[in-house]
Amino acid sequence: MKDFSKTNLLFTALVVFFLTQKSFSQEAKVAVSQDPKFEQLLNEKRKINSSITINDRYKIQIFNGDSENSRKTLMDFKKENKNLDATIVFSTPAYKVWVGNFKTRIEAEKNLELLKKKFPNAFLIKPNK
């Protein structure tokens, strides 16, 4: 019985050895064609992500609601305030419009008082990680 098991084991080992010796690898060259607009889109995404960075700075939230109204609020804000950054941030389930990137709370509060004339629901935030 031991001889039969040893013979089976030896036969199996030889079959596996020969099968692995006969295997061939494939060589292929892959060429990727990329739409030039893709790189432009990536650059836009990088620019947007850099403006949303969360750090130790203060921001003012002027809107919280649906997508369409947040875009409208952002466009209205940018028309009247060319000197302040503004962006839309999505935080489930609402879209928020954040304004500014203020180093100090005093600077942010001064701008908040000015913005409350046009956006009465505006308030000061300090986003954290």
C-alpha positions in Angstrom: 0.0 0.0 0.0 2.9 2.3 0.8 4.4 1.6 -2.6 1.2 2.5 -4.3 1.0 5.9 -2.4 4.6 6.7 -3.2 4.0 5.8 -6.9 0.9 8.1 -7.0 2.8 10.9 -5.3 5.8 10.6 -7.6 3.5 10.4 -10.7 1.6 13.5 -9.6 4.8 15.4 -8.9 6.1 14.5 -12.4 2.9 15.6 -14.1 2.9 18.9 -12.2 6.5 19.5 -13.1 6.0 18.9 -16.8 2.9 21.0 -16.9 4.7 23.9 -15.4 7.6 23.5 -17.8 5.2 23.8 -20.8 3.4 26.9 -19.7 4.1 30.0 -21.7 3.8 33.6 -20.6 2.2 36.3 -22.8 3.8 39.5 -23.8 1.7 42.4 -24.8 2.2 46.1 -25.3 -0.7 48.3 -24.2 -1.2 51.7 -25.5 -3.6 54.0 -23.6 -5.2 56.9 -25.5 -6.4 59.6 -23.2 -8.8 62.4 -24.1 -7.0 65.8 -23.6 -10.0 67.1 -21.8 -9.4 64.5 -19.1 -6.2 66.3 -17.9 -8.1 69.6 -17.9 -10.9 68.0 -15.8 -8.3 66.7 -13.3 -6.8 70.2 -13.0 -10.2 71.7 -12.3 -10.8 69.0 -9.6 -7.4 69.7 -8.0 -8.2 73.4 -7.9 -11.6 72.8 -6.3 -10.2 70.4 -3.8 -7.5 72.9 -2.7 -10.1 75.5 -2.1 -12.1 73.1 0.2 -9.1 72.3 2.4 -10.1 72.0 6.0 -7.6 73.8 8.3 -7.5 76.1 11.3 -9.2 78.9 9.4 -12.6 80.4 9.8 -15.3 80.4 7.2 -18.8 81.8 6.9 -21.7 79.6 5.8 -24.3 81.7 3.9 -26.5 78.9 2.6 -27.7 75.4 3.5 -30.1 73.5 1.3 -30.6 71.9 -2.1 -28.2 71.8 -5.1 -30.0 74.3 -7.4 -30.4 77.0 -4.8 -26.8 76.5 -3.5 -25.5 77.2 -7.1 -27.8 80.2 -7.4 -26.6 81.6 -4.0 -23.0 81.0 -5.0 -23.4 82.8 -8.3 -25.2 85.7 -6.6 -22.4 86.0 -4.0 -19.6 85.9 -6.6 -21.2 88.7 -8.6 -21.2 91.0 -5.7 -18.0 89.9 -3.8 -15.1 89.4 -6.1 -12.6 89.7 -3.2 -13.8 86.7 -1.2 -13.5 83.0 -2.0 -16.7 80.9 -2.0 -17.4 77.3 -2.6 -20.1 74.7 -2.4 -19.6 71.8 0.0 -21.8 68.8 0.0 -22.5 67.3 3.4 -25.3 64.7 3.3 -28.1 65.5 2.7 -27.5 69.3 2.1 -25.4 71.6 0.0 -23.6 74.4 1.9 -22.1 77.6 0.6 -18.9 78.5 2.5 -17.3 81.9 2.1 -13.8 83.1 2.9 -10.7 81.7 4.5 -10.1 83.9 7.5 -7.0 83.6 9.7 -8.6 85.2 12.8 -12.0 85.1 14.3 -12.1 88.9 14.4 -11.6 89.2 10.7 -14.3 86.6 10.1 -16.7 88.3 12.4 -16.2 91.7 10.6 -17.1 90.0 7.3 -20.0 88.2 8.9 -21.6 91.4 9.9 -21.3 92.7 6.3 -22.7 89.5 4.8 -25.6 89.3 7.2 -27.1 92.3 5.4 -27.6 90.2 2.2 -27.6 86.7 3.8 -29.4 87.0 7.2 -29.0 83.3 8.0 -25.2 83.5 7.6 -23.0 82.3 10.5 -19.4 81.7 11.4 -17.9 78.2 11.2 -14.5 76.7 11.8 -14.4 73.4 9.9 -12.4 70.7 11.5 -11.0 67.4 10.3 
